[in-house]
Amino acid sequence: MGAEPWHYFVPYEENVNFTLQNLRQQEFKAGNYYGSEFNPKSIDEAVANVEPDGTASILDMFEVTDHPETFAVCPVPTDDLIRWFGTDKPTLQMVQSILVEEEQPDACEEFWDSIGRGEGRYIIIYDEDEPFEIFFAGYSFD
């Protein structure tokens, strides 16, 4: 299948792991993942059904960590945020234009190249210096 990129924007909650787990449940219930046609009874079963490729979704991310790990999301380092966005508090428009719409191809490529297969990253998005949303992004396994 090859590694598939994925990304999500979700409302901000202070507990990123809580937000991650809610998003996983939401996407599982909606069937928005590779392998949903097998009608798994749980997220663990959904992931097991499509090993070794993964679900090509947030379902492949089990936890939040401080540094890159497989099956986990971690924060984008502050230095990278400042280099790509000019601030450590990027807005929704900044993240969308650079990382989704690819208006700055070098920054976009650097972001996606920093993510290993089966890994994820997150960015806290701000609105007027207040946390507003969380951007989750990553790759499935090969």
HELIX and SHEET records of a PDB file:
HELIX    1   1 VAL A   16  ALA A   30  1                                  15    
HELIX    2   2 SER A   36  PHE A   38  5                                   3    
HELIX    3   3 ILE A   43  ASN A   49  1                                   7    
HELIX    4   4 ILE A   58  ASP A   60  5                                   3    
HELIX    5   5 THR A   78  PHE A   85  1                                   8    
HELIX    6   6 LEU A   92  VAL A   95  1                                   4    
HELIX    7   7 GLN A   96  VAL A  100  3                                   5    
HELIX    8   8 PRO A  105  ASP A  113  1                                   9    
SHEET    1   A 5 PRO A   5  PRO A  11  0                                        
SHEET    2   A 5 GLU A 130  TYR A 139 -1                                        
SHEET    3   A 5 GLU A 119  ASP A 127 -1                                        
SHEET    4   A 5 ALA A  72  PRO A  75  1                                        
SHEET    5   A 5 GLU A  63  VAL A  64  1                                        
END                                                                             
